[in-house]
């Protein structure tokens, strides 16, 4: 190989979805990131307790974070819309009966 090193990383040749383990790891990282933002918000609310509107804003941000973190962590990526390969009969095929039949409503 003329002294050059070969790259052993796999090449993606399909459009397959990431594995369940990769999806789960990404969702765990998002959850931890969102939950780690809650404590600084509460600390900042305590620091700015004399500016009531700023402290209230930090508390208001920190309250829905656990709920949003759980929703986002449990949400899987949407499935790809795949078009099914269905058989379509050619239009030149002969049908058993080609004439129309009257319909009687009763």
C-alpha positions as semicolon CSV with decimal commas, in nm:
position;residue;x (nm);y (nm);z (nm)
1;X;0,000;0,000;0,000
2;X;0,292;0,235;-0,060
3;X;0,340;0,302;0,311
4;X;0,007;0,478;0,359
5;X;-0,228;0,359;0,630
6;X;-0,568;0,223;0,544
7;X;-0,875;0,384;0,702
8;X;-1,067;0,110;0,884
9;X;-1,384;0,310;0,948
10;X;-1,689;0,148;0,789
11;X;-1,847;0,314;0,490
12;X;-2,221;0,372;0,497
13;X;-2,361;0,229;0,178
14;X;-2,730;0,217;0,270
15;X;-2,982;0,458;0,410
16;X;-3,050;0,235;0,708
17;X;-3,162;0,395;1,032
18;X;-2,910;0,422;1,317
19;X;-2,906;0,125;1,550
20;X;-3,126;0,119;1,858
21;X;-2,818;0,157;2,081
22;X;-2,705;0,469;1,893
23;X;-3,052;0,621;1,911
24;X;-3,075;0,542;2,283
25;X;-2,733;0,698;2,351
26;X;-2,831;1,016;2,166
27;X;-3,158;1,038;2,359
28;X;-2,972;0,989;2,690
29;X;-2,732;1,273;2,601
30;X;-3,025;1,506;2,521
31;X;-3,195;1,414;2,849
32;X;-2,882;1,475;3,055
33;X;-2,818;1,807;2,881
34;X;-3,169;1,933;2,947
35;X;-3,172;1,816;3,307
36;X;-2,831;1,971;3,371
37;X;-2,973;2,308;3,260
38;X;-3,229;2,302;3,543
39;X;-2,990;2,342;3,836
40;X;-2,813;2,651;3,692
41;X;-3,156;2,807;3,627
42;X;-3,256;2,754;3,989
43;X;-2,921;2,889;4,113
44;X;-2,955;3,196;3,891
45;X;-3,307;3,249;4,026
46;X;-3,158;3,253;4,378
47;X;-2,880;3,491;4,273
48;X;-3,125;3,736;4,117
49;X;-3,388;3,712;4,394
50;X;-3,387;4,092;4,435
51;X;-3,485;4,139;4,070
52;X;-3,814;3,955;4,103
53;X;-3,903;3,940;3,736
54;X;-3,564;3,791;3,641
55;X;-3,579;3,536;3,925
56;X;-3,933;3,445;3,821
57;X;-3,820;3,402;3,460
58;X;-3,545;3,158;3,565
59;X;-3,791;2,961;3,780
60;X;-4,044;2,957;3,495
61;X;-3,776;2,818;3,262
62;X;-3,667;2,550;3,511
63;X;-4,015;2,415;3,593
64;X;-4,106;2,254;3,255
65;X;-3,751;2,127;3,184
66;X;-3,796;1,780;3,345
67;X;-4,122;1,724;3,159
68;X;-3,972;1,835;2,827
69;X;-3,657;1,628;2,887
70;X;-3,862;1,311;2,943
71;X;-4,075;1,374;2,635
72;X;-3,773;1,437;2,413
73;X;-3,578;1,142;2,558
74;X;-3,866;0,902;2,495
75;X;-3,931;1,025;2,143
76;X;-3,778;0,810;1,871
77;X;-3,694;0,954;1,532
78;X;-3,976;0,915;1,282
79;X;-3,971;0,619;1,049
80;X;-3,875;0,685;0,693
81;X;-4,163;0,695;0,452
82;X;-4,092;0,405;0,224
83;X;-4,291;0,352;-0,089
84;X;-4,408;-0,005;-0,127
85;X;-4,326;-0,177;-0,452
86;X;-4,668;-0,299;-0,563
87;X;-4,762;-0,493;-0,871
88;X;-4,953;-0,292;-1,128
89;X;-5,118;-0,487;-1,403
90;X;-5,055;-0,353;-1,750
91;X;-5,353;-0,173;-1,899
92;X;-5,358;-0,408;-2,198
93;X;-5,464;-0,710;-1,993
94;X;-5,793;-0,871;-2,080
95;X;-6,059;-0,861;-1,817
96;X;-6,315;-1,130;-1,760
97;X;-6,603;-0,896;-1,835
98;X;-6,538;-0,558;-1,986
99;X;-6,893;-0,433;-2,014
100;X;-7,057;-0,226;-1,743
101;X;-7,332;-0,371;-1,529
102;X;-7,635;-0,172;-1,417
103;X;-7,666;-0,111;-1,044
104;X;-8,009;-0,134;-0,885
105;X;-8,049;0,057;-0,560
106;X;-8,310;-0,092;-0,345
